[in-house]
Amino acid sequence: MRVLVTGVTGQLGHDCVIELQDRDMEVRGVSSKEFPLTDAGAMRRYMEAYRPTAVIHCAAYTAVDRAEDDKETCMAVNAEGTAALARLCRDFHAKMVYISTDYVFPGNGTEPYEVDAPKDPKNVYGQSKLAGEEAVQQILKRYFIVRISWVFGINGKNFVRTMLKLGQTHKALTVVDDQIGSPTYTRDLAVLLADMIQTEKYGVYHATNEGFCSWAEFAAEIFRQAGMDIKVTPVPSSAYPTRAVRPHNSRMSKKSLREAGFLLLPRWQDAIGRYLIELESLKEQEEMAAQG
Ligand SMILES: NC(=O)c1ccc[n+]([C@@H]2O[C@H](COP(=O)([O-])OP(=O)(O)OC[C@H]3O[C@@H](n4cnc5c(N)ncnc54)[C@H](OP(=O)(O)O)[C@@H]3O)[C@@H](O)[C@H]2O)c1
C-alpha cells in the first residue's frame, strides 16, 4: 500500500505520516507547496509520479472565522479542491479518506448526531466542508468520510496549547460552557485512520476521543492534569462573540464506527494526559537542541 497524506504541515497530517511510518508503510506527506488544492494540474502531476493506492486528505482551509469574509478561497480549497482530488483518486484507483467536521450539522439539540442526520452548516467553513463531502460521495465509491471535532496535536496551535499559555499569566479564566462536544487527539485518530485504509469498510464515520464535555470542562481538566492552579469560570458563548457562528451541540454518535468493528478512541481525559507528555518531550528536545 502506498499512501499520500495531504496537510502534512498541519496537526493531523503530521501525525498520520508518523503513524504510517511507524508501521513501515510507504507514505508521503505533502503541503500546499508541492500539492496545492487549487491547482488540479499540479496535483495530477504529483499523483502520476507517486501513484498512491490510498489518499488521506487532511489538508483544508481551517481558518473558521476568516472564512466568513473569504468564502471564495475557502470554497476553492475545501469544496473544489476536494472534488478535484476525488476525481484524481477515481482516475488513479486510490481509496480516499476525507476528513470532515461536526460543523456540517446545525448544532442544535442535545442528542449525539448520527452520521446520516440532516446537515445544515451555520458557517462558511461548515458549508465548504459539506460541499467537499458531497463531491467525494458523488465522484467515488471507495471513500471514507471521517468527521472529527475540537482537534489537538503536536504540530500546530490548538485549544490545549492556548490554555496552557494563558495559564502562565492568569490565575483565573472564563471559558465557554454552552458548547458541548468531544476533543480529538490527532495521535489517536491517526491510529484509526491507518487501520481504516487497510479495510474495504467504506462509508461515513464519526471519530473523536470518547466522552463529551464543554470547553470550560475541557480547560479545567487540562489545568488539573498539568498541575496548574487556575480557576475556570464557565460563561455563555455570548461572552466571546466570534465572526463565525459555533454549534452548541457538537456531540456525534460513534454507532457506525462501532458497527464496522473499528476500535473507539480512548476517552478525552486520557488523551489530554498523553498529549501533555508529548508536549513535555518536545520541550526537552527543543532545549537539548538549543544547547547544541
Ligand atoms: N482543527 C480542528 O479543530 C478541526 C475540527 C474538525 C475538523 N477538522 C478537519 O481536520 C483536518 C485537519 O485539520 P488540522 O487542524 O490538522 O489542520 P491545520 O493544522 O490547520 O493544517 C491545515 C493543512 O492544510 C494545508 N492546506 C491549507 N490550504 C491548502 C491548499 N490550498 N492546498 C494544499 N494544502 C493546503 C496546510 O498546508 P500549508 O501549511 O502548506 O498551508 C496544512 O498542512 C481538516 O480537514 C479540517 O477541516 C479540523
PDBQT file of the ligand as one rigid body, heavy atoms in Angstrom, charges set to zero:
ROOT
HETATM    1  N1  LIG A 301      -8.766  21.823  13.786  1.00  0.00    +0.000 N 
HETATM    2  C1  LIG A 301      -9.987  21.421  14.168  1.00  0.00    +0.000 C 
HETATM    3  O1  LIG A 301     -10.442  21.684  15.298  1.00  0.00    +0.000 OA
HETATM    4  C2  LIG A 301     -10.837  20.610  13.211  1.00  0.00    +0.000 A 
HETATM    5  C3  LIG A 301     -12.141  20.245  13.589  1.00  0.00    +0.000 A 
HETATM    6  C4  LIG A 301     -12.902  19.464  12.713  1.00  0.00    +0.000 A 
HETATM    7  C5  LIG A 301     -12.370  19.063  11.510  1.00  0.00    +0.000 A 
HETATM    8  N2  LIG A 301     -11.112  19.447  11.156  1.00  0.00    +0.000 N 
HETATM    9  C6  LIG A 301     -10.575  18.990   9.855  1.00  0.00    +0.000 C 
HETATM   10  O2  LIG A 301      -9.469  18.172  10.144  1.00  0.00    +0.000 OA
HETATM   11  C7  LIG A 301      -8.496  18.275   9.108  1.00  0.00    +0.000 C 
HETATM   12  C8  LIG A 301      -7.133  18.523   9.719  1.00  0.00    +0.000 C 
HETATM   13  O3  LIG A 301      -7.169  19.707  10.475  1.00  0.00    +0.000 OA
HETATM   14  P1  LIG A 301      -5.850  20.295  11.152  1.00  0.00    +0.000 P 
HETATM   15  O4  LIG A 301      -6.269  21.007  12.394  1.00  0.00    +0.000 OA
HETATM   16  O5  LIG A 301      -4.811  19.233  11.204  1.00  0.00    +0.000 OA
HETATM   17  O6  LIG A 301      -5.422  21.390  10.063  1.00  0.00    +0.000 OA
HETATM   18  P2  LIG A 301      -4.280  22.500  10.159  1.00  0.00    +0.000 P 
HETATM   19  O7  LIG A 301      -3.363  22.173  11.288  1.00  0.00    +0.000 OA
HETATM   20  O8  LIG A 301      -4.929  23.832  10.109  1.00  0.00    +0.000 OA
HETATM   21  O9  LIG A 301      -3.474  22.270   8.804  1.00  0.00    +0.000 OA
HETATM   22  C9  LIG A 301      -4.052  22.550   7.564  1.00  0.00    +0.000 C 
HETATM   23  C10 LIG A 301      -3.231  21.887   6.494  1.00  0.00    +0.000 C 
HETATM   24  O10 LIG A 301      -3.892  22.124   5.243  1.00  0.00    +0.000 OA
HETATM   25  C11 LIG A 301      -2.939  22.565   4.298  1.00  0.00    +0.000 C 
HETATM   26  N3  LIG A 301      -3.553  23.454   3.322  1.00  0.00    +0.000 N 
HETATM   27  C12 LIG A 301      -4.224  24.609   3.567  1.00  0.00    +0.000 A 
HETATM   28  N4  LIG A 301      -4.577  25.198   2.396  1.00  0.00    +0.000 NA
HETATM   29  C13 LIG A 301      -4.111  24.386   1.405  1.00  0.00    +0.000 A 
HETATM   30  C14 LIG A 301      -4.150  24.435  -0.012  1.00  0.00    +0.000 A 
HETATM   31  N5  LIG A 301      -4.731  25.459  -0.660  1.00  0.00    +0.000 N 
HETATM   32  N6  LIG A 301      -3.573  23.432  -0.715  1.00  0.00    +0.000 NA
HETATM   33  C15 LIG A 301      -2.973  22.403  -0.083  1.00  0.00    +0.000 A 
HETATM   34  N7  LIG A 301      -2.902  22.279   1.256  1.00  0.00    +0.000 NA
HETATM   35  C16 LIG A 301      -3.468  23.278   1.996  1.00  0.00    +0.000 A 
HETATM   36  C17 LIG A 301      -1.885  23.304   5.108  1.00  0.00    +0.000 C 
HETATM   37  O11 LIG A 301      -0.674  23.306   4.354  1.00  0.00    +0.000 OA
HETATM   38  P3  LIG A 301       0.308  24.604   4.322  1.00  0.00    +0.000 P 
HETATM   39  O12 LIG A 301       0.995  24.608   5.662  1.00  0.00    +0.000 OA
HETATM   40  O13 LIG A 301       1.236  24.330   3.210  1.00  0.00    +0.000 OA
HETATM   41  O14 LIG A 301      -0.582  25.801   4.137  1.00  0.00    +0.000 OA
HETATM   42  C18 LIG A 301      -1.802  22.426   6.359  1.00  0.00    +0.000 C 
HETATM   43  O15 LIG A 301      -0.923  21.347   6.157  1.00  0.00    +0.000 OA
HETATM   44  C19 LIG A 301      -9.009  19.358   8.164  1.00  0.00    +0.000 C 
HETATM   45  O16 LIG A 301      -9.630  18.743   7.074  1.00  0.00    +0.000 OA
HETATM   46  C20 LIG A 301     -10.037  20.104   8.981  1.00  0.00    +0.000 C 
HETATM   47  O17 LIG A 301     -11.040  20.675   8.154  1.00  0.00    +0.000 OA
HETATM   48  C21 LIG A 301     -10.327  20.191  11.978  1.00  0.00    +0.000 A 
ENDROOT
TORSDOF 0
